Amino acid sequence: MIITFRAMFLAVLACCLIVLGFGLYVQHGLHIEPCPLCILQRIAFICVGLTALVAYLLNPGIVGRMFFGLLTALFSAVGAAVAARNIWLQHLPPDKVPECGPGLDYLLDAFPLAKVLPMVLKGSGECAKVAWTMFGLSIPAWALGWFLVFFMAGVAAMFLRERR
C-alpha cells in the first residue's frame, strides 16, 4: 500500500481535529480547566493542523513537501517539548512543585508576550496537577504521544517521493 503525501496530511489534520475536539470536551464537558502549558500544547496542535490543511490543499511539489514536512516536524517538536515539561512537572515531589501562578489571561494582559512565554514555560502548581488519565497516562502524556506521531509524519513527508 502506498501512502500519498495528501493522504498523510489529511490524516494528520483529522487527528489534530480529534485531539483538539477532545480537549474542548475535557474543558467544557468534564469542566477541567487547562493549565497554561496545556494551552501552549493546544496552540502547537493548531499549528500542526493548519500546516497539514495547507499542505493537503496545495499538494505541492518536492520542495513544498519538504517545507511542509519540516514545518510539521518543527511545530510537533515544540509541542512535544512543552508536553515533556508538563509531564516533568507532574512527576515532581509535592514539596518541589512551583507555586500556583496567575492565569494566562492575566499574564497576557499585564505583561508583554516576551515576558509571558518564559513565565509560562517555567510552569506552576496547576501544571503539576493530574486532573484526568486514560490507561494510566495524563493529558500531557497523550499529547506527547501525538506530537511524536506528527513529528514522524513530518519527517516522512520530507522524504516521501510519489509518482506523478
C-alpha positions in Angstrom: 0.0 0.0 0.0 1.4 3.4 -1.0 0.6 6.4 1.2 0.4 9.6 -0.6 1.5 13.0 0.7 -2.0 14.3 0.6 -3.5 11.3 2.4 -0.9 11.5 5.1 -1.5 15.2 5.7 -5.3 14.6 5.6 -4.8 12.0 8.4 -2.7 14.4 10.4 -5.3 17.1 10.0 -8.1 14.7 11.1 -6.1 13.5 14.1 -5.4 17.2 15.1 -9.1 18.0 14.9 -10.0 15.0 17.0 -7.3 15.8 19.6 -8.5 19.4 19.8 -12.1 18.4 20.0 -11.4 16.0 22.8 -9.5 18.8 24.6 -12.6 21.0 24.3 -14.7 18.2 25.6 -12.5 17.8 28.7 -12.6 21.5 29.3 -16.3 22.2 28.7 -17.8 18.7 29.2 -15.8 17.5 32.2 -15.1 21.0 33.5 -11.4 20.6 33.8 -9.7 23.9 33.1 -6.5 23.7 31.0 -3.2 25.0 32.6 -1.0 27.4 30.7 1.2 24.6 29.4 -1.9 22.8 28.1 -2.9 25.9 26.3 0.5 26.1 24.6 0.1 22.5 23.6 -3.2 23.3 22.0 -1.6 26.1 20.1 1.0 23.7 18.8 -1.8 21.2 17.7 -3.5 24.1 15.9 -0.2 25.0 14.1 0.3 21.3 13.1 -3.3 21.1 11.9 -3.2 24.3 9.9 0.1 23.2 8.3 -1.5 19.9 7.4 -4.5 21.6 6.0 -2.5 24.0 3.8 -0.2 21.1 2.6 -3.3 19.0 1.8 -5.0 21.8 -0.2 -1.8 22.9 -2.1 -0.5 19.4 -2.8 2.9 20.9 -3.5 5.9 19.6 -5.4 9.1 18.2 -3.8 10.4 21.4 -2.4 6.9 22.3 -0.9 6.6 18.8 0.6 10.0 19.2 2.3 8.9 22.7 3.6 5.6 21.4 4.9 7.2 18.3 6.4 9.8 20.5 8.1 7.2 22.9 9.4 5.1 20.0 10.8 8.2 18.4 12.4 9.1 21.8 13.9 5.7 22.6 15.4 5.5 19.0 16.7 8.9 19.2 18.3 7.9 22.4 20.1 4.6 20.8 21.3 6.5 17.7 22.4 8.9 19.9 24.4 6.1 21.7 26.2 4.3 18.4 26.8 7.5 16.9 28.2 8.0 19.9 30.5 4.4 19.4 31.7 5.0 15.7 32.4 8.2 16.5 34.3 6.2 19.0 36.5 3.6 16.3 37.1 6.3 13.9 38.4 7.9 16.3 40.8 7.7 15.5 44.5 5.0 17.7 46.1 7.5 19.8 48.0 9.3 20.7 44.7 6.2 21.8 42.8 6.2 25.5 42.0 3.6 27.8 43.5 0.4 28.3 41.5 0.7 31.4 39.5 -1.8 33.8 37.9 -3.8 32.6 34.9 -2.7 33.0 31.3 -5.3 35.7 30.6 -3.9 37.9 33.4 -0.3 37.4 32.3 -1.1 38.4 28.7 -3.0 41.5 29.9 -0.3 42.5 32.4 3.0 41.7 30.6 4.4 41.8 27.1 4.5 38.4 25.3 8.3 38.3 25.5 8.0 38.1 29.3 4.9 35.9 29.4 6.4 32.9 27.5 9.3 32.3 29.9 7.0 32.6 32.9 4.5 30.1 31.4 7.2 27.7 30.4 8.5 27.6 33.9 5.2 26.1 34.8 3.2 26.4 38.0 1.3 24.4 40.5 -1.7 23.9 38.3 0.5 22.4 35.6 1.7 19.8 38.0 -1.8 18.6 38.9 -3.0 15.4 37.1 -6.7 16.0 36.6 -7.5 13.2 34.2 -6.0 10.0 33.0 -6.7 7.2 30.5 -4.9 3.9 30.7 -2.7 5.5 33.3 -1.5 8.4 31.1 -2.2 12.0 31.8 -3.3 14.5 29.2 0.2 15.8 28.5 1.5 12.2 28.1 -1.2 11.6 25.4 -0.3 14.9 23.8 3.4 13.9 23.8 2.5 10.7 22.0 0.5 12.6 19.3 3.3 15.1 18.9 5.7 12.3 18.3 3.4 10.7 15.7 3.1 14.1 13.9 6.8 14.6 14.1 7.4 11.3 12.4 4.8 12.2 9.7 6.6 15.5 9.1 9.9 13.8 8.7 8.4 11.1 6.4 6.8 13.9 4.3 10.3 15.4 3.8 11.5 12.1 2.2 8.3 10.8 0.7 8.6 10.5 -3.1 5.5 10.0 -5.2 5.0 9.2 -8.8 3.1 11.9 -10.6 
